[in-house]
């Protein structure tokens, strides 16, 4: 993974993507900056990663999270997630 950046804010669901061949969930999400209402970065969860099971816990909640996202095969992809 290249070009890794760190962002803090709230996670919003954009779209549930087709599951992987092994049946694991995938999501297209956005991290919305808590200080700016309309500023955000979109990313997707990795194929066959445990992030597909962890990310839905933060959808539409008041919990701020810190994520690192990077470029993986030309797509912006979630690298790590933790509570802020």
MMTF fields as JSON, N, C-alpha, C and O atoms, coordinates in Angstrom:
{
  "mmtfVersion": "1.0.0",
  "mmtfProducer": "UNKNOWN",
  "numBonds": 335,
  "numAtoms": 336,
  "numGroups": 84,
  "numChains": 1,
  "numModels": 1,
  "chainsPerModel": [1],
  "groupsPerChain": [84],
  "chainIdList": ["A"],
  "bondAtomList": [4, 2, 8, 6, 12, 10, 16, 14, 20, 18, 24, 22, 28, 26, 32, 30, 36, 34, 40, 38, 44, 42, 48, 46, 52, 50, 56, 54, 60, 58, 64, 62, 68, 66, 72, 70, 76, 74, 80, 78, 84, 82, 88, 86, 92, 90, 96, 94, 100, 98, 104, 102, 108, 106, 112, 110, 116, 114, 120, 118, 124, 122, 128, 126, 132, 130, 136, 134, 140, 138, 144, 142, 148, 146, 152, 150, 156, 154, 160, 158, 164, 162, 168, 166, 172, 170, 176, 174, 180, 178, 184, 182, 188, 186, 192, 190, 196, 194, 200, 198, 204, 202, 208, 206, 212, 210, 216, 214, 220, 218, 224, 222, 228, 226, 232, 230, 236, 234, 240, 238, 244, 242, 248, 246, 252, 250, 256, 254, 260, 258, 264, 262, 268, 266, 272, 270, 276, 274, 280, 278, 284, 282, 288, 286, 292, 290, 296, 294, 300, 298, 304, 302, 308, 306, 312, 310, 316, 314, 320, 318, 324, 322, 328, 326, 332, 330],
  "bondOrderList": [1, 1, 1, 1, 1, 1, 1, 1, 1, 1, 1, 1, 1, 1, 1, 1, 1, 1, 1, 1, 1, 1, 1, 1, 1, 1, 1, 1, 1, 1, 1, 1, 1, 1, 1, 1, 1, 1, 1, 1, 1, 1, 1, 1, 1, 1, 1, 1, 1, 1, 1, 1, 1, 1, 1, 1, 1, 1, 1, 1, 1, 1, 1, 1, 1, 1, 1, 1, 1, 1, 1, 1, 1, 1, 1, 1, 1, 1, 1, 1, 1, 1, 1],
  "groupList": [{"groupName": "UNK", "atomNameList": ["N", "CA", "C", "O"], "elementList": ["N", "C", "C", "O"], "formalChargeList": [0, 0, 0, 0], "bondAtomList": [1, 0, 2, 1, 3, 2], "bondOrderList": [1, 1, 2], "singleLetterCode": "X", "chemCompType": "L-PEPTIDE LINKING"}],
  "groupTypeList": [0, 0, 0, 0, 0, 0, 0, 0, 0, 0, 0, 0, 0, 0, 0, 0, 0, 0, 0, 0, 0, 0, 0, 0, 0, 0, 0, 0, 0, 0, 0, 0, 0, 0, 0, 0, 0, 0, 0, 0, 0, 0, 0, 0, 0, 0, 0, 0, 0, 0, 0, 0, 0, 0, 0, 0, 0, 0, 0, 0, 0, 0, 0, 0, 0, 0, 0, 0, 0, 0, 0, 0, 0, 0, 0, 0, 0, 0, 0, 0, 0, 0, 0, 0],
  "groupIdList": [1, 2, 3, 4, 5, 6, 7, 8, 9, 10, 11, 12, 13, 14, 15, 16, 17, 18, 19, 20, 21, 22, 23, 24, 25, 26, 27, 28, 29, 30, 31, 32, 33, 34, 35, 36, 37, 38, 39, 40, 41, 42, 43, 44, 45, 46, 47, 48, 49, 50, 51, 52, 53, 54, 55, 56, 57, 58, 59, 60, 61, 62, 63, 64, 65, 66, 67, 68, 69, 70, 71, 72, 73, 74, 75, 76, 77, 78, 79, 80, 81, 82, 83, 84],
  "secStructList": [7, 3, 3, 3, 3, 3, 3, 3, 3, 3, 3, 3, 3, 3, 3, 3, 3, 7, 7, 7, 6, 6, 7, 7, 7, 3, 3, 3, 3, 3, 3, 3, 3, 1, 1, 1, 1, 1, 7, 3, 3, 3, 3, 3, 7, 7, 6, 6, 7, 6, 2, 2, 2, 2, 4, 4, 4, 4, 6, 6, 7, 1, 7, 7, 3, 3, 3, 3, 3, 3, 3, 3, 6, 6, 3, 3, 3, 3, 3, 3, 3, 3, 3, 7],
  "xCoordList": [0.849, 0.0, 0.892, 1.895, 0.512, 1.294, 0.48, -0.736, 1.169, 0.54, -0.427, -1.568, 0.012, -0.859, -1.032, -0.056, -2.298, -2.633, -3.548, -4.201, -3.591, -4.397, -5.47, -5.198, -6.701, -7.828, -8.658, -8.76, -9.256, -10.113, -11.474, -11.572, -12.525, -13.886, -14.884, -14.631, -16.022, -17.088, -17.197, -17.032, -17.475, -17.577, -19.023, -19.943, -19.21, -20.529, -20.501, -19.524, -21.563, -21.694, -22.128, -23.097, -21.429, -21.83, -22.534, -23.618, -21.905, -22.472, -21.911, -20.739, -22.752, -22.255, -21.861, -22.672, -20.624, -20.101, -20.362, -20.683, -20.229, -20.403, -19.395, -18.255, -19.827, -18.941, -17.804, -17.869, -16.766, -15.617, -15.982, -17.069, -15.085, -15.33, -15.505, -16.188, -14.887, -15.0, -16.196, -16.386, -17.005, -18.211, -18.045, -18.96, -16.902, -16.684, -17.236, -17.152, -17.805, -18.42, -17.391, -16.259, -17.818, -16.991, -17.864, -19.057, -17.267, -18.01, -17.241, -16.01, -17.982, -17.444, -17.923, -19.127, -16.988, -17.31, -16.667, -15.895, -17.014, -16.394, -16.08, -16.85, -14.955, -14.613, -14.856, -14.202, -15.795, -16.179, -15.459, -15.555, -14.733, -13.961, -14.908, -15.916, -14.586, -15.471, -15.475, -16.442, -14.438, -14.407, -15.063, -15.49, -15.147, -15.798, -16.913, -16.697, -18.098, -19.232, -19.181, -19.619, -18.669, -18.717, -17.381, -17.279, -16.366, -15.06, -14.909, -15.102, -14.567, -14.416, -13.591, -13.306, -13.214, -12.428, -13.124, -13.567, -13.227, -13.859, -12.793, -11.649, -13.192, -12.3, -13.137, -14.341, -12.494, -13.16, -12.403, -11.223, -13.091, -12.42, -11.709, -12.104, -10.665, -9.887, -10.661, -11.541, -10.321, -10.918, -10.44, -9.253, -11.362, -11.076, -10.313, -9.385, -10.708, -10.097, -11.116, -12.321, -10.639, -11.546, -12.166, -13.123, -11.644, -12.219, -13.657, -14.458, -13.993, -15.355, -16.353, -17.531, -15.905, -16.77, -16.707, -17.652, -15.62, -15.431, -16.053, -16.605, -15.975, -16.438, -17.931, -18.283, -18.827, -20.255, -20.579, -21.624, -19.727, -19.962, -19.91, -20.435, -19.288, -19.113, -20.035, -20.003, -20.86, -21.751, -22.761, -23.391, -22.906, -23.91, -23.907, -24.967, -22.74, -22.64, -21.933, -21.39, -21.951, -21.312, -19.859, -19.235, -19.323, -17.949, -16.998, -17.153, -16.015, -14.962, -13.934, -13.541, -13.512, -12.504, -11.338, -11.482, -10.196, -9.012, -8.725, -8.57, -8.656, -8.372, -7.11, -6.782, -6.419, -5.345, -5.803, -6.234, -5.704, -6.093, -4.924, -4.117, -4.856, -3.772, -4.223, -5.353, -3.35, -3.648, -3.186, -2.027, -4.117, -3.821, -4.414, -5.634, -3.554, -3.979, -4.867, -5.846, -4.536, -5.243, -6.526, -7.209, -6.873, -8.08, -7.712, -6.791, -8.44, -8.219, -8.805, -10.002, -7.952, -8.32, -8.003, -7.009, -8.854, -8.656, -7.462, -7.341, -6.575, -5.395, -5.57, -5.253, -6.072, -6.316, -7.422, -7.722, -8.03, -9.112, -9.014, -8.737, -9.245, -9.246, -10.08, -10.289, -10.551, -11.312, -10.369, -9.226, -10.873, -10.043, -9.848, -9.174],
  "yCoordList": [-1.173, 0.0, 1.233, 1.288, 2.229, 3.45, 4.656, 4.576, 5.766, 7.068, 7.024, 7.471, 6.498, 6.346, 7.683, 8.366, 8.048, 9.277, 8.936, 7.893, 9.816, 9.603, 10.675, 11.856, 10.26, 11.182, 10.832, 9.663, 11.848, 11.647, 12.251, 13.356, 11.529, 12.009, 10.9, 9.945, 11.027, 10.043, 9.278, 9.852, 7.982, 7.139, 7.096, 6.915, 7.264, 7.186, 6.122, 6.008, 5.354, 4.327, 4.974, 5.734, 4.686, 5.152, 4.019, 4.205, 2.837, 1.712, 0.405, 0.326, -0.61, -1.945, -2.582, -2.686, -2.999, -3.559, -5.067, -5.655, -5.699, -7.155, -7.846, -7.402, -8.933, -9.653, -10.327, -10.504, -10.697, -11.352, -12.782, -13.265, -13.438, -14.829, -15.74, -16.761, -15.362, -16.157, -15.763, -16.32, -14.814, -14.427, -13.341, -13.106, -12.666, -11.606, -10.28, -10.002, -9.449, -8.191, -7.147, -7.144, -6.244, -5.117, -3.883, -3.966, -2.726, -1.482, -0.361, -0.351, 0.577, 1.837, 2.87, 3.066, 3.535, 4.431, 5.795, 6.008, 6.705, 8.028, 8.372, 8.045, 9.028, 9.566, 11.067, 11.762, 11.556, 12.965, 13.692, 13.309, 14.747, 15.529, 16.181, 16.77, 16.077, 16.598, 18.124, 18.704, 18.782, 20.241, 20.889, 22.041, 20.166, 20.665, 19.703, 18.491, 20.218, 19.346, 18.648, 17.503, 19.295, 18.724, 18.174, 17.771, 18.142, 17.667, 16.202, 15.848, 15.363, 13.953, 13.238, 13.788, 12.016, 11.172, 9.84, 9.276, 9.329, 8.03, 6.943, 7.183, 5.753, 4.597, 3.333, 3.366, 2.224, 0.932, 0.011, 0.224, -1.013, -1.989, -3.007, -3.241, -3.605, -4.577, -5.878, -6.207, -6.599, -7.906, -8.872, -8.906, -9.656, -10.671, -10.115, -10.749, -8.932, -8.314, -8.252, -8.209, -8.248, -8.155, -6.764, -6.576, -5.792, -4.448, -4.458, -3.61, -5.404, -5.516, -5.817, -5.484, -6.44, -6.737, -5.651, -5.499, -4.892, -3.873, -2.531, -1.85, -2.143, -0.832, -0.598, 0.509, -1.566, -1.283, -0.869, -0.26, -1.178, -0.764, 0.754, 1.285, 1.456, 2.9, 3.692, 4.923, 3.018, 3.73, 4.551, 4.055, 5.819, 6.724, 6.784, 6.889, 6.718, 6.851, 8.166, 8.832, 8.519, 9.757, 9.544, 10.441, 8.374, 8.046, 8.555, 8.225, 9.36, 9.762, 8.643, 8.058, 8.359, 7.332, 7.932, 8.943, 7.303, 7.665, 6.526, 5.378, 6.84, 5.832, 6.212, 7.39, 5.21, 5.435, 4.791, 3.638, 5.554, 5.053, 5.245, 6.161, 4.37, 4.438, 3.914, 3.45, 3.988, 3.525, 2.081, 1.756, 1.219, -0.203, -0.619, -0.641, -0.948, -1.287, -0.204, -0.513, 1.06, 2.173, 2.587, 3.498, 1.94, 2.288, 2.759, 2.228, 3.761, 4.231, 3.199, 2.915, 2.631, 1.479, 1.723, 2.369, 1.201, 1.305, 0.48, -0.687, 1.088, 0.393, 0.04, -1.079, 0.979, 0.708, 1.609, 2.645, 1.193, 1.967, 1.833, 0.748, 2.947, 2.912, 4.076, 5.059, 3.962, 5.054, 6.218, 6.027, 7.431, 8.63, 8.978, 9.959],
  "zCoordList": [0.0, 0.0, 0.0, 0.711, -0.812, -0.951, -0.506, -0.333, -0.326, -0.063, 1.118, 0.999, 2.241, 3.401, 4.111, 4.423, 4.364, 5.084, 6.257, 6.259, 7.246, 8.445, 8.539, 8.321, 8.866, 8.956, 10.182, 10.554, 10.813, 11.972, 11.694, 11.16, 12.055, 11.847, 12.045, 12.78, 11.388, 11.487, 10.172, 9.095, 10.267, 9.078, 8.609, 9.406, 7.305, 6.684, 5.593, 4.852, 5.5, 4.471, 3.169, 3.147, 2.09, 0.772, 0.037, -0.517, 0.036, -0.705, -0.158, 0.209, -0.108, 0.199, -1.128, -2.048, -1.207, -2.44, -2.467, -1.434, -3.641, -3.689, -2.775, -2.643, -2.149, -1.245, -2.003, -3.219, -1.265, -1.884, -2.28, -1.962, -2.962, -3.355, -2.146, -2.218, -1.047, 0.174, 1.03, 2.111, 0.571, 1.27, 2.305, 3.095, 2.329, 3.303, 2.787, 1.591, 3.684, 3.246, 2.849, 3.334, 1.94, 1.514, 1.478, 1.186, 1.777, 1.841, 1.157, 1.146, 0.59, 0.117, 1.123, 1.286, 1.801, 2.912, 2.7, 1.766, 3.598, 3.628, 5.066, 5.969, 5.285, 6.604, 6.505, 5.727, 7.295, 7.255, 8.374, 9.54, 8.012, 8.974, 9.972, 9.582, 11.255, 12.295, 12.361, 12.855, 11.883, 11.949, 10.722, 10.79, 9.612, 8.399, 8.038, 8.011, 7.76, 7.515, 6.163, 6.054, 5.144, 3.808, 3.325, 2.166, 4.16, 3.753, 4.152, 5.315, 3.197, 3.507, 2.457, 1.394, 2.762, 1.871, 1.751, 2.752, 0.545, 0.336, 0.298, -0.088, 0.704, 0.689, 0.665, 0.918, 0.359, 0.389, 1.329, 1.609, 1.812, 2.668, 1.789, 0.646, 2.327, 1.57, 1.397, 2.192, 0.354, 0.113, 1.192, 1.516, 1.748, 2.762, 3.961, 4.465, 4.411, 5.573, 6.7, 6.452, 7.929, 9.076, 9.18, 9.93, 8.448, 8.467, 7.951, 8.345, 7.078, 6.58, 7.672, 7.544, 8.741, 9.883, 10.947, 11.721, 11.006, 12.036, 11.659, 12.523, 10.405, 9.953, 10.216, 10.621, 10.012, 10.25, 11.685, 11.917, 12.639, 14.022, 14.184, 15.163, 13.246, 13.347, 12.42, 12.442, 11.601, 10.679, 11.466, 12.4, 11.074, 11.625, 13.148, 13.765, 13.754, 15.208, 15.538, 14.656, 16.796, 17.235, 17.639, 18.206, 17.356, 17.734, 16.656, 15.48, 17.056, 16.126, 16.032, 17.042, 14.83, 14.605, 13.839, 13.152, 13.965, 13.202, 12.242, 12.658, 10.97, 9.958, 9.198, 9.056, 8.721, 7.759, 6.465, 6.443, 5.388, 4.079, 3.122, 3.273, 2.149, 1.181, -0.162, -0.311, -1.128, -2.474, -2.62, -2.366, -3.036, -3.227, -4.567, -4.728, -5.527, -6.891, -7.491, -8.169, -7.249, -7.85, -7.153, -7.622, -6.04, -5.293, -3.895, -3.275, -3.401, -2.037, -1.089, -1.135, -0.219, 0.583, 2.047, 2.379, 2.919, 4.364, 4.784, 4.412, 5.564, 6.074, 7.543, 7.945, 8.363, 9.787, 10.289, 9.696, 11.403, 12.008, 13.513, 14.024, 14.243, 15.707, 16.221, 15.511, 17.448, 18.047, 18.325, 18.738, 18.09, 18.267, 19.724, 20.04]
}
